[in-house]
Amino acid sequence: MQHHGIKPSVQRIAILNYLLTNHTHPTADEIYAGLSATMPTLSKTTIYNTLKLFSDAGIILNLSLDEKNQRFDGCIQPHAHFICSCCGKIEDFFPEEEIFALPESSGKEIHKVEISYYGICHSCKCR
């Protein structure tokens, strides 16, 4: 956090730890619900501001996987997402790295790549 020029605080550390330990790609409201019981002074405004700060600094990913909610991901290495159409579960998926790169000869500079696979997860398929 500090090497990104962000001063650590109790709230910021808790939010980042939540994202790094909960691989559910939570919304801001889910993060608030997960932390507010142990941090009664935490506000939703702090959550939103911290998520924007982290996203702008490249510490986390701000995902636009559905039209309703922004979701956040603590894993910043190149990866894709699998979204179950039945239960809504989002899983990290690590395809071959070549899928994330354009040939150097294209002359383009890539800042962000989002690849999402939609389908039915194993659990829902077996019901």
C-alpha positions as CSV (number, residue, x, y, z in Angstrom):
1,M,0.0,0.0,0.0
2,Q,2.7,2.4,1.0
3,H,4.8,1.8,-2.2
4,H,1.7,3.0,-4.1
5,G,1.8,6.3,-2.1
6,I,-1.2,5.4,0.0
7,K,-1.1,5.9,3.7
8,P,-2.3,2.8,5.6
9,S,-5.1,3.2,8.0
10,V,-7.0,0.6,10.0
11,Q,-10.0,0.8,7.6
12,R,-7.8,0.6,4.5
13,I,-5.9,-2.4,5.8
14,A,-9.1,-4.2,6.7
15,I,-10.7,-3.5,3.3
16,L,-7.6,-4.8,1.5
17,N,-7.3,-7.9,3.7
18,Y,-11.0,-8.6,3.1
19,L,-10.4,-8.5,-0.7
20,L,-7.3,-10.7,-0.4
21,T,-9.0,-13.3,1.7
22,N,-12.5,-13.3,0.2
23,H,-12.2,-14.4,-3.4
24,T,-15.9,-13.9,-4.1
25,H,-15.4,-10.6,-6.1
26,P,-17.6,-8.7,-3.6
27,T,-19.5,-5.5,-4.1
28,A,-18.9,-2.5,-1.9
29,D,-22.1,-3.4,0.1
30,E,-20.8,-7.0,0.7
31,I,-17.5,-5.7,1.9
32,Y,-19.3,-3.3,4.3
33,A,-21.5,-6.2,5.6
34,G,-18.5,-8.3,6.1
35,L,-16.5,-5.7,8.1
36,S,-19.1,-3.6,9.9
37,A,-19.7,-6.0,12.7
38,T,-16.1,-5.8,13.8
39,M,-15.6,-2.2,12.8
40,P,-18.7,-0.2,14.0
41,T,-17.2,3.1,13.0
42,L,-16.7,2.0,9.3
43,S,-18.9,3.8,6.9
44,K,-20.0,2.9,3.4
45,T,-18.5,6.2,2.2
46,T,-15.1,5.0,3.5
47,I,-15.6,1.7,1.7
48,Y,-16.4,3.4,-1.6
49,N,-13.6,6.0,-1.3
50,T,-11.0,3.3,-0.4
51,L,-12.1,1.0,-3.2
52,K,-11.7,3.9,-5.7
53,L,-8.3,4.8,-4.3
54,F,-7.1,1.2,-4.5
55,S,-8.5,0.8,-8.0
56,D,-6.9,4.0,-9.3
57,A,-3.6,2.9,-7.8
58,G,-3.8,-0.5,-9.4
59,I,-3.9,-2.4,-6.1
60,I,-7.2,-4.0,-6.9
61,L,-9.4,-4.5,-9.9
62,N,-12.7,-2.8,-10.4
63,L,-14.8,-5.2,-12.4
64,S,-17.9,-4.5,-14.5
65,L,-19.2,-8.1,-14.7
66,D,-22.8,-7.3,-14.6
67,E,-25.0,-4.3,-15.2
68,K,-26.2,-3.9,-11.5
69,N,-23.0,-3.9,-9.4
70,Q,-19.4,-3.1,-9.5
71,R,-17.3,-5.9,-8.0
72,F,-13.8,-5.8,-6.7
73,D,-11.0,-8.3,-7.0
74,G,-7.8,-8.5,-4.9
75,C,-6.0,-10.6,-7.5
76,I,-4.4,-8.2,-10.0
77,Q,-2.4,-10.7,-12.1
78,P,-3.8,-11.3,-15.5
79,H,-6.8,-13.6,-15.3
80,A,-10.3,-14.1,-16.6
81,H,-13.6,-14.7,-14.8
82,F,-16.2,-17.5,-15.0
83,I,-19.7,-16.3,-14.1
84,C,-22.4,-18.8,-13.5
85,S,-25.7,-17.8,-15.1
86,C,-27.7,-19.8,-12.5
87,C,-26.2,-19.0,-9.1
88,G,-24.1,-15.9,-10.0
89,K,-20.9,-17.3,-8.5
90,I,-17.8,-15.7,-9.9
91,E,-14.6,-17.7,-10.1
92,D,-11.1,-16.7,-11.2
93,F,-9.9,-18.5,-14.3
94,F,-6.3,-18.5,-15.6
95,P,-6.2,-19.2,-19.3
96,E,-2.9,-19.1,-21.3
97,E,-1.3,-15.7,-20.9
98,E,-1.1,-15.2,-24.6
99,I,-4.8,-14.4,-24.6
100,F,-4.1,-11.2,-22.7
101,A,-1.5,-9.8,-25.0
102,L,-1.6,-8.0,-28.4
103,P,1.4,-8.4,-30.7
104,E,4.1,-5.8,-30.0
105,S,3.8,-4.8,-33.7
106,S,0.3,-3.5,-33.1
107,G,1.7,-0.2,-31.6
108,K,-1.0,-0.2,-28.9
109,E,-0.4,0.2,-25.2
110,I,-2.7,-2.0,-23.1
111,H,-3.9,-0.6,-19.8
112,K,-6.7,-3.1,-18.9
113,V,-8.0,-6.4,-20.2
114,E,-11.3,-8.0,-19.0
115,I,-12.3,-11.4,-20.2
116,S,-15.4,-13.1,-18.8
117,Y,-16.8,-16.5,-19.5
118,Y,-20.5,-17.1,-18.9
119,G,-22.1,-20.4,-18.4
120,I,-23.3,-22.9,-15.8
121,C,-20.9,-24.0,-13.0
122,H,-20.4,-27.6,-12.0
123,S,-22.6,-27.3,-8.9
124,C,-25.6,-25.9,-10.8
125,K,-25.1,-28.3,-13.7
126,C,-25.3,-31.3,-11.3
127,R,-28.6,-30.2,-9.7
